[in-house]
């Protein structure tokens, strides 16, 4: 299996508000950069969207080192939350409380099943070059949209 590194970040101006996401995939030293925008969303949805889009860009099953500054995303996999949500029919806890962003969690879970993913938490807005670049991609998408609104 090919080994790929994926760096992701999501951002939101207002929460909810205009949102952006950024992804950098690295394979054998080559980079693929992706980014996108959503008009009305939340920061957590953008963090999830970034991971989803990064995994969707893979054309075959891969060994993935996935880097994110989102505790929301990383903890869900490292702490087994996703498996619990699945057992509960994509709801939370014994009272079957509504799981926020269930649509994206389900999409992400189906993508994760195709790959061997190692979840790596990085400190946001710190010294990780790729995380900082992903943040710039995500916030850049929001800036572009806002400039478009001004026209």
C-alpha positions as CSV (number, residue, x, y, z in Angstrom):
1,X,0.0,0.0,0.0
2,X,1.2,3.5,-0.8
3,X,2.1,5.7,2.2
4,X,0.6,9.2,2.2
5,X,0.6,12.1,4.6
6,X,-2.5,14.3,4.8
7,X,-2.6,17.6,6.7
8,X,-6.0,19.2,7.2
9,X,-7.6,22.3,8.7
10,X,-11.0,23.9,8.8
11,X,-12.0,27.5,9.6
12,X,-15.1,29.5,10.1
13,X,-15.9,33.2,10.3
14,X,-18.6,33.2,12.8
15,X,-19.8,29.9,14.2
16,X,-22.0,29.3,12.3
17,X,-20.9,31.4,9.4
18,X,-18.8,31.3,6.2
19,X,-16.4,28.4,6.3
20,X,-13.3,27.1,4.5
21,X,-11.1,24.0,4.6
22,X,-7.6,23.2,3.4
23,X,-5.8,20.0,2.7
24,X,-2.2,19.1,1.7
25,X,-1.5,15.5,0.6
26,X,2.1,14.4,0.4
27,X,3.2,11.3,-1.5
28,X,6.9,10.6,-2.3
29,X,7.7,14.3,-1.7
30,X,5.1,15.6,-4.1
31,X,2.2,17.8,-2.8
32,X,-1.4,18.0,-3.8
33,X,-3.2,21.0,-2.4
34,X,-7.0,21.2,-2.1
35,X,-9.3,23.8,-0.5
36,X,-13.0,24.7,-0.5
37,X,-15.7,26.9,0.9
38,X,-19.2,26.6,2.4
39,X,-21.5,29.5,2.8
40,X,-23.2,28.6,6.1
41,X,-21.5,26.1,8.3
42,X,-19.6,25.6,11.5
43,X,-15.9,25.2,12.4
44,X,-16.4,21.5,13.3
45,X,-18.1,20.8,10.0
46,X,-15.1,22.4,8.2
47,X,-12.6,20.3,10.2
48,X,-14.5,17.2,9.2
49,X,-14.9,18.3,5.5
50,X,-11.1,18.8,5.2
51,X,-10.4,15.3,6.4
52,X,-13.2,13.9,4.1
53,X,-11.8,15.7,1.1
54,X,-8.3,14.6,1.8
55,X,-9.3,11.0,2.0
56,X,-11.6,11.3,-1.1
57,X,-8.6,12.4,-3.1
58,X,-6.9,9.0,-2.7
59,X,-7.4,6.8,-5.7
60,X,-6.7,3.5,-3.9
61,X,-6.4,2.1,-0.4
62,X,-3.4,3.7,1.4
63,X,-1.5,3.8,4.6
64,X,-2.3,7.3,5.8
65,X,-0.7,9.5,8.5
66,X,-3.5,12.1,9.0
67,X,-2.5,15.3,10.8
68,X,-5.1,17.6,12.3
69,X,-5.3,20.3,15.0
70,X,-8.9,19.3,15.6
71,X,-9.3,17.4,18.9
72,X,-13.0,16.9,17.8
73,X,-11.8,14.8,14.9
74,X,-8.7,13.1,16.3
75,X,-10.4,12.1,19.7
76,X,-13.4,10.7,17.9
77,X,-11.1,8.0,16.3
78,X,-8.4,7.6,19.0
79,X,-10.9,7.3,21.8
80,X,-13.4,5.0,20.0
81,X,-16.2,7.5,19.9
82,X,-17.0,6.7,16.2
83,X,-17.4,3.0,17.0
84,X,-19.8,3.8,19.9
85,X,-21.8,6.2,17.7
86,X,-22.1,3.5,15.0
87,X,-23.3,0.9,17.6
88,X,-25.9,3.5,18.8
89,X,-27.2,4.0,15.2
90,X,-25.2,7.3,14.8
91,X,-26.5,8.8,18.0
92,X,-24.8,9.6,21.3
93,X,-25.0,7.7,24.6
94,X,-27.6,5.4,26.1
95,X,-30.3,8.0,25.7
96,X,-29.6,8.1,21.9
97,X,-29.0,11.9,21.9
98,X,-28.7,13.5,18.5
99,X,-25.1,13.3,17.1
100,X,-24.1,16.6,15.6
101,X,-22.7,16.3,12.1
102,X,-23.8,12.7,11.8
103,X,-23.9,13.0,8.0
104,X,-20.2,14.0,7.8
105,X,-19.2,11.4,10.5
106,X,-20.9,8.7,8.4
107,X,-19.2,9.8,5.2
108,X,-15.8,10.0,7.0
109,X,-16.3,6.6,8.5
110,X,-16.9,5.0,5.1
111,X,-13.8,6.6,3.7
112,X,-11.7,5.5,6.7
113,X,-12.7,1.9,6.2
114,X,-10.8,1.9,2.8
115,X,-7.5,2.9,4.3
116,X,-5.2,2.3,7.3
117,X,-5.3,5.7,9.0
118,X,-3.0,6.9,11.8
119,X,-4.6,9.9,13.6
120,X,-2.0,12.5,14.6
121,X,-2.9,15.6,16.7
122,X,-0.9,18.7,16.0
123,X,-0.9,22.0,17.8
124,X,-2.8,24.6,15.9
125,X,-1.3,27.9,14.9
126,X,2.1,26.7,16.1
127,X,5.3,25.6,14.4
128,X,3.9,22.9,12.1
129,X,4.5,24.3,8.6
130,X,1.8,22.1,6.9
131,X,-0.9,22.8,9.5
132,X,-0.2,26.5,9.1
133,X,-0.4,26.3,5.3
134,X,-3.7,24.4,5.6
135,X,-5.0,27.2,7.9
136,X,-4.1,29.8,5.3
137,X,-5.9,27.7,2.6
138,X,-9.0,27.5,4.8
139,X,-9.1,31.2,5.8
140,X,-8.2,32.2,2.3
141,X,-11.3,30.5,1.0
142,X,-13.4,32.6,3.5
143,X,-11.5,35.8,2.5
144,X,-12.2,35.1,-1.2
145,X,-15.9,34.6,-0.5
146,X,-16.2,37.8,1.5
147,X,-14.5,39.8,-1.3
148,X,-16.9,38.3,-3.7
149,X,-19.8,39.4,-1.5
150,X,-18.5,43.0,-1.6
151,X,-18.7,43.2,-5.4
